[in-house]
């Protein structure tokens, strides 16, 4: 029962972690998009990827942390080539134009986006960390109960409620 009670909270934490990651990537993508249509297209792509990951989180009760990380990493990696292309393209355009004001604007935008992403991630990740910290004692209690159990599965193996 204790393990079953943990699952919804663990899933909620995972969904919120996905939200933080995708909001940060979306912020960077929007800041360096070629134009508003490009920004909207990236936002739609990210939203679809986020919804798919959240659907997978909801559909399973035994997702490993590495599998979870791989899902997010895969979705974010799919955006990187175009994002880097946009940033490099803008930087080259500014560099070849010799326009110092445009260079300063691009640099300011990069600095501003870093601060914006830090604000998004830091505030929300602190809240998420508090929720994880509240969950940890319950997980440790269940793990201790599992270690203390003498019950065996039909094949003689020990009961294993948690897998890495």
Backbone bond lengths (Angstrom), bond angles and torsions (degrees), N, CA, C in turn:
res aa  C-N    CA-C-N  psi(-1)  N-CA   C-N-CA  omega(-1)  CA-C   N-CA-C  phi
1 X - - - 1.452 - - 1.519 110.26 -
2 X 1.329 115.69 -40.03 1.462 119.47 -179.92 1.514 112.65 -61.69
3 X 1.325 116.36 -40.66 1.465 120.31 178.38 1.528 109.34 -66.26
4 X 1.324 116.64 -45.82 1.469 119.65 178.72 1.524 111.27 -59.18
5 X 1.326 117.08 -35.59 1.463 120.48 179.89 1.532 112.06 -69.59
6 X 1.327 116.93 -27.10 1.472 121.02 179.56 1.521 112.93 -75.94
7 X 1.311 116.79 -30.31 1.467 121.26 -171.52 1.530 113.02 -56.37
8 X 1.318 120.79 -49.80 1.471 118.64 -178.58 1.537 112.80 -60.44
9 X 1.330 117.09 -39.69 1.464 119.19 179.58 1.523 111.21 -69.47
10 X 1.319 116.99 -40.10 1.468 120.08 177.37 1.532 110.21 -62.64
11 X 1.316 116.94 -40.66 1.467 120.39 177.70 1.528 111.25 -65.76
12 X 1.319 117.00 -40.46 1.467 120.15 178.51 1.525 110.50 -63.01
13 X 1.312 116.55 -40.34 1.470 120.67 177.54 1.528 109.48 -63.82
14 X 1.317 117.28 -43.90 1.468 121.01 179.13 1.531 110.61 -61.82
15 X 1.333 117.01 -44.13 1.472 120.05 179.18 1.527 110.93 -62.23
16 X 1.328 116.62 -40.77 1.466 119.89 178.89 1.527 111.56 -67.14
17 X 1.325 117.41 -35.82 1.469 120.92 176.59 1.526 109.99 -63.71
18 X 1.318 116.40 -40.80 1.468 120.72 176.26 1.528 109.12 -60.69
19 X 1.322 116.48 -44.77 1.466 120.22 179.65 1.518 112.04 -59.02
20 X 1.314 117.23 -43.07 1.465 121.15 179.44 1.528 110.17 -62.33
21 X 1.314 116.68 -48.76 1.465 120.68 -178.56 1.526 111.21 -60.31
22 X 1.310 116.58 -46.36 1.452 119.59 -176.84 1.529 112.25 -72.07
23 X 1.316 118.30 -33.97 1.457 120.04 176.11 1.524 110.90 -64.16
24 X 1.330 116.92 -39.67 1.465 120.83 178.76 1.531 110.64 -64.77
25 X 1.325 116.76 -46.47 1.468 120.06 179.63 1.523 109.93 -64.65
26 X 1.316 117.63 -39.83 1.455 121.10 179.68 1.533 111.13 -63.20
27 X 1.317 116.56 -37.96 1.468 120.86 178.60 1.528 110.57 -61.56
28 X 1.315 116.41 -46.05 1.469 121.19 179.10 1.527 109.84 -65.94
29 X 1.310 116.42 -44.99 1.458 121.15 -178.76 1.520 111.23 -60.11
30 X 1.313 117.27 -44.51 1.465 121.11 -179.49 1.528 111.51 -65.82
31 X 1.321 116.29 -37.96 1.463 120.16 -177.93 1.524 111.98 -66.93
32 X 1.317 117.07 -31.12 1.463 119.74 -175.38 1.529 113.65 -113.67
33 X 1.314 116.82 14.08 1.468 119.72 177.09 1.526 109.50 -65.90
34 X 1.332 114.32 150.93 1.479 119.53 -179.44 1.521 111.40 -63.79
35 X 1.323 115.57 -36.93 1.460 120.86 -177.01 1.528 108.35 -160.61
36 X 1.327 118.40 172.64 1.470 120.63 -178.24 1.540 113.63 -58.65
37 X 1.325 117.37 -35.09 1.470 119.72 179.52 1.532 110.04 -66.31
38 X 1.327 116.46 -39.76 1.465 121.53 177.47 1.528 109.85 -63.96
39 X 1.313 117.08 -42.55 1.471 121.36 178.65 1.523 110.66 -61.53
40 X 1.338 116.54 -43.12 1.470 120.44 178.83 1.528 110.87 -64.31
41 X 1.332 116.81 -41.61 1.466 120.66 -179.97 1.530 110.33 -62.41
42 X 1.328 117.07 -42.59 1.467 120.30 178.18 1.529 110.41 -64.65
43 X 1.324 116.40 -42.25 1.466 120.14 -179.76 1.528 110.67 -61.60
44 X 1.329 117.10 -41.30 1.466 121.11 178.54 1.522 110.03 -64.87
45 X 1.335 117.15 -43.99 1.459 121.51 178.54 1.530 110.47 -59.22
46 X 1.321 116.22 -47.74 1.462 120.54 -179.92 1.518 111.66 -64.04
47 X 1.316 117.15 -40.46 1.464 120.81 179.30 1.526 110.60 -62.31
48 X 1.334 116.67 -43.14 1.472 119.98 179.04 1.525 110.74 -63.23
49 X 1.330 116.06 -43.55 1.468 119.77 179.52 1.522 110.39 -63.64
50 X 1.317 116.89 -41.74 1.462 121.52 179.48 1.525 110.71 -62.86
51 X 1.311 116.70 -45.72 1.473 121.17 179.34 1.528 110.14 -61.36
52 X 1.335 117.40 -40.65 1.466 120.49 -179.76 1.528 110.96 -65.32
53 X 1.318 116.58 -43.04 1.468 119.63 178.70 1.527 109.94 -64.17
54 X 1.316 116.47 -43.50 1.466 119.41 179.70 1.525 110.78 -64.57
55 X 1.319 117.11 -35.65 1.470 120.46 176.36 1.528 109.95 -62.81
56 X 1.327 116.40 -41.80 1.467 119.93 179.86 1.532 110.94 -67.13
57 X 1.310 116.74 -37.27 1.469 120.18 176.70 1.526 109.48 -62.02
58 X 1.317 116.66 -45.25 1.466 120.92 -179.18 1.529 112.20 -66.38
59 X 1.342 116.77 -29.03 1.471 120.69 -173.82 1.524 113.66 -82.23
60 X 1.321 118.22 -11.53 1.466 119.16 -176.42 1.525 111.21 -128.45
61 X 1.305 114.47 152.72 1.460 119.92 175.77 1.520 111.66 -111.93
62 X 1.322 116.77 8.12 1.467 117.78 -175.81 1.531 113.45 -141.45
63 X 1.319 117.41 39.68 1.457 120.53 178.37 1.524 109.45 -75.30
64 X 1.322 115.52 127.98 1.465 120.62 177.49 1.520 109.50 -76.82
65 X 1.333 116.65 154.67 1.461 120.31 -178.93 1.515 111.74 -62.53
66 X 1.338 118.75 -35.56 1.467 119.90 178.95 1.529 110.84 -69.06
67 X 1.320 117.03 -34.78 1.466 120.76 177.10 1.528 109.85 -66.50
68 X 1.314 116.13 -41.25 1.462 122.20 177.88 1.529 109.73 -61.16
69 X 1.326 116.54 -47.87 1.465 120.86 178.85 1.517 112.13 -61.92
70 X 1.333 116.26 -38.40 1.465 120.68 178.77 1.531 111.30 -63.99
71 X 1.329 117.07 -38.75 1.467 120.56 178.95 1.525 110.73 -61.17
72 X 1.323 116.25 -48.65 1.461 120.03 -179.64 1.528 109.90 -65.62
73 X 1.328 116.42 -46.95 1.457 120.69 -178.96 1.517 112.37 -58.10
74 X 1.307 117.06 -42.28 1.461 121.71 -179.93 1.529 111.00 -62.19
75 X 1.311 116.98 -45.09 1.467 120.75 -179.25 1.528 110.97 -65.47
76 X 1.326 116.28 -42.69 1.465 120.07 -179.05 1.529 110.06 -68.89
77 X 1.337 116.73 -42.44 1.476 120.23 179.74 1.523 111.59 -59.01
78 X 1.311 117.63 -31.55 1.465 119.72 -179.06 1.527 111.51 -65.85
79 X 1.322 116.97 -21.99 1.468 121.84 179.94 1.529 112.49 -89.58
80 X 1.312 118.31 -22.42 1.455 121.88 -169.90 1.529 113.72 -60.00
81 X 1.338 120.39 -47.19 1.470 117.83 -177.62 1.531 113.37 -56.56
82 X 1.310 116.99 -45.67 1.466 119.37 -179.05 1.525 110.79 -69.56
83 X 1.321 116.93 -39.59 1.461 120.58 179.02 1.526 110.97 -62.50
84 X 1.320 116.49 -47.66 1.465 120.60 178.83 1.526 109.57 -63.21
85 X 1.329 116.61 -40.73 1.466 120.04 177.47 1.512 111.95 -58.71
86 X 1.325 116.85 -43.04 1.465 120.56 178.25 1.523 111.33 -62.90
87 X 1.308 116.34 -45.03 1.468 120.50 -178.04 1.528 110.23 -66.09
88 X 1.320 116.94 -47.23 1.467 120.39 -179.72 1.526 110.12 -64.31
89 X 1.318 116.36 -42.21 1.471 119.87 178.42 1.519 111.62 -59.00
90 X 1.323 116.27 -44.63 1.464 119.34 178.90 1.523 111.00 -66.02
91 X 1.316 116.88 -40.85 1.463 120.36 -179.91 1.526 110.60 -64.62
92 X 1.322 118.00 -41.98 1.462 120.86 178.74 1.521 111.70 -66.01
93 X 1.317 115.88 -42.02 1.463 119.87 178.23 1.521 110.35 -58.74
94 X 1.307 115.66 -45.65 1.469 120.53 179.90 1.525 110.20 -65.91
95 X 1.334 116.68 -43.28 1.468 120.21 -177.87 1.522 111.09 -63.48
96 X 1.333 117.46 -43.41 1.466 120.28 -178.05 1.523 112.58 -75.12
97 X 1.320 116.41 -22.03 1.468 118.86 179.91 1.520 111.26 -77.13
98 X 1.327 116.02 -24.61 1.462 119.17 -177.19 1.521 112.51 71.78
99 X 1.291 116.56 8.62 1.469 121.81 -178.18 1.533 108.75 -79.31
100 X 1.302 116.91 104.38 1.469 121.10 -177.69 1.524 112.21 -66.50
101 X 1.315 116.42 -33.81 1.466 119.31 179.01 1.532 110.45 -65.48
102 X 1.340 116.35 -40.48 1.470 120.27 178.83 1.523 109.94 -66.88
103 X 1.334 116.20 -37.87 1.469 120.10 178.07 1.523 110.07 -64.46
104 X 1.307 116.51 -42.94 1.467 120.40 179.20 1.530 110.40 -64.73
105 X 1.343 116.80 -38.32 1.469 120.71 179.34 1.517 110.80 -65.54
106 X 1.344 116.59 -42.32 1.460 120.28 179.14 1.526 110.47 -64.75
107 X 1.303 116.65 -42.27 1.466 120.87 178.37 1.524 110.73 -64.02
108 X 1.338 116.24 -42.33 1.468 120.00 178.50 1.524 110.77 -64.03
109 X 1.340 115.98 -38.81 1.466 119.55 179.27 1.524 109.97 -64.04
110 X 1.328 116.47 -42.17 1.468 120.49 178.77 1.525 110.36 -62.42
111 X 1.327 116.85 -44.61 1.460 120.11 178.37 1.512 112.24 -64.99
112 X 1.315 116.21 -39.54 1.461 120.70 179.35 1.512 112.17 -66.54
113 X 1.330 116.20 -38.38 1.461 118.94 -179.38 1.514 110.38 -67.99
114 X 1.329 116.59 -36.45 1.463 119.50 177.84 1.525 110.51 -61.13
115 X 1.314 115.99 -44.72 1.469 119.62 179.07 1.520 111.11 -65.61
116 X 1.313 116.52 -40.12 1.459 121.07 -179.37 1.533 110.91 -64.30
117 X 1.323 116.39 -45.14 1.466 120.52 179.39 1.527 109.76 -64.77
118 X 1.337 116.19 -42.26 1.467 119.20 178.05 1.527 111.06 -58.32
119 X 1.335 117.35 -41.94 1.469 120.66 179.30 1.520 110.56 -63.63
120 X 1.328 115.73 -45.98 1.472 119.95 -179.31 1.527 110.39 -60.02
121 X 1.311 115.68 -50.14 1.461 120.69 -174.17 1.517 111.62 -71.65
122 X 1.322 116.95 -45.97 1.467 119.75 -174.17 1.528 112.85 -62.61
123 X 1.298 117.23 -50.18 1.471 120.38 -177.94 1.526 110.94 -61.58
124 X 1.315 115.65 -48.81 1.462 119.19 -176.36 1.525 112.09 -72.27
125 X 1.334 116.86 -34.35 1.462 118.21 -179.55 1.526 111.00 -70.99
126 X 1.327 117.87 -30.52 1.471 120.06 175.32 1.527 110.31 -64.65
127 X 1.318 116.05 -42.34 1.462 119.76 177.66 1.529 110.28 -63.37
128 X 1.319 115.87 -41.66 1.463 120.82 179.22 1.528 110.74 -65.27
129 X 1.317 116.58 -41.02 1.464 121.26 178.94 1.527 111.03 -60.75
130 X 1.320 116.96 -39.62 1.468 120.16 178.33 1.534 110.53 -62.89
131 X 1.325 116.03 -39.97 1.466 119.44 179.13 1.526 110.81 -67.05
132 X 1.335 116.37 -40.49 1.466 120.29 178.05 1.520 109.78 -64.35
133 X 1.332 116.79 -44.42 1.465 120.68 178.99 1.523 111.30 -59.54
134 X 1.318 117.42 -36.05 1.467 120.76 178.81 1.533 111.08 -70.52
135 X 1.314 116.72 -28.09 1.460 121.48 -179.24 1.534 111.83 -79.98
136 X 1.327 117.01 -31.09 1.472 121.42 -174.21 1.535 114.45 -55.43
137 X 1.328 119.72 -46.89 1.472 117.48 -179.86 1.525 112.60 -59.88
138 X 1.308 116.97 -35.32 1.465 120.02 178.75 1.527 110.34 -66.43
139 X 1.335 116.88 -41.29 1.464 120.81 178.51 1.524 109.93 -64.17
140 X 1.333 116.16 -43.88 1.473 119.98 179.43 1.532 111.27 -62.55
141 X 1.327 116.94 -39.56 1.470 120.32 177.83 1.529 110.94 -62.02
142 X 1.317 116.60 -43.39 1.465 120.06 -179.99 1.531 110.28 -67.66
143 X 1.323 116.73 -39.99 1.474 120.01 178.23 1.531 110.28 -62.88
144 X 1.330 116.96 -39.51 1.464 120.66 177.73 1.525 110.06 -64.14
145 X 1.335 116.82 -44.26 1.464 120.23 177.23 1.528 111.15 -59.42
146 X 1.318 116.10 -41.65 1.463 120.54 179.16 1.525 110.68 -62.16
147 X 1.336 117.44 -44.71 1.469 120.80 179.23 1.519 111.74 -61.60
148 X 1.335 115.76 -35.61 1.462 120.65 -177.42 1.530 113.51 -79.90
149 X 1.317 117.58 -12.99 1.462 121.46 -179.07 1.525 111.12 -72.63
150 X 1.302 115.45 136.27 1.455 120.47 175.00 1.531 111.08 -97.20
151 X 1.337 116.23 -2.18 1.468 119.94 -177.44 1.531 110.17 -65.66
152 X 1.323 114.59 145.09 1.468 121.39 179.32 1.524 109.00 -125.70
153 X 1.309 115.20 152.75 1.457 121.56 174.50 1.530 108.45 -75.42
154 X 1.325 118.08 165.56 1.474 120.22 -178.85 1.529 113.97 -53.79
155 X 1.336 117.21 -30.00 1.469 119.08 179.97 1.533 112.82 -86.08
156 X 1.347 116.32 3.69 1.456 120.99 178.87 1.515 114.71 91.49
157 X 1.312 117.29 -6.99 1.471 120.89 -179.44 1.522 110.05 -73.64
158 X 1.341 114.87 151.83 1.465 119.95 176.22 1.518 110.04 -69.64
159 X 1.301 116.01 149.86 1.458 122.10 175.33 1.515 108.53 -66.84
160 X 1.330 118.12 129.37 1.466 122.44 -178.17 1.520 108.33 -126.35
161 X 1.338 116.10 98.84 1.458 120.98 -178.29 1.514 112.90 -82.28
162 X 1.316 117.20 -22.98 1.471 121.80 -177.92 1.517 109.22 -124.49
163 X 1.315 114.99 131.86 1.474 121.15 175.07 1.504 107.42 -125.89
164 X 1.327 116.43 144.89 1.474 120.40 176.86 1.500 111.12 -78.89
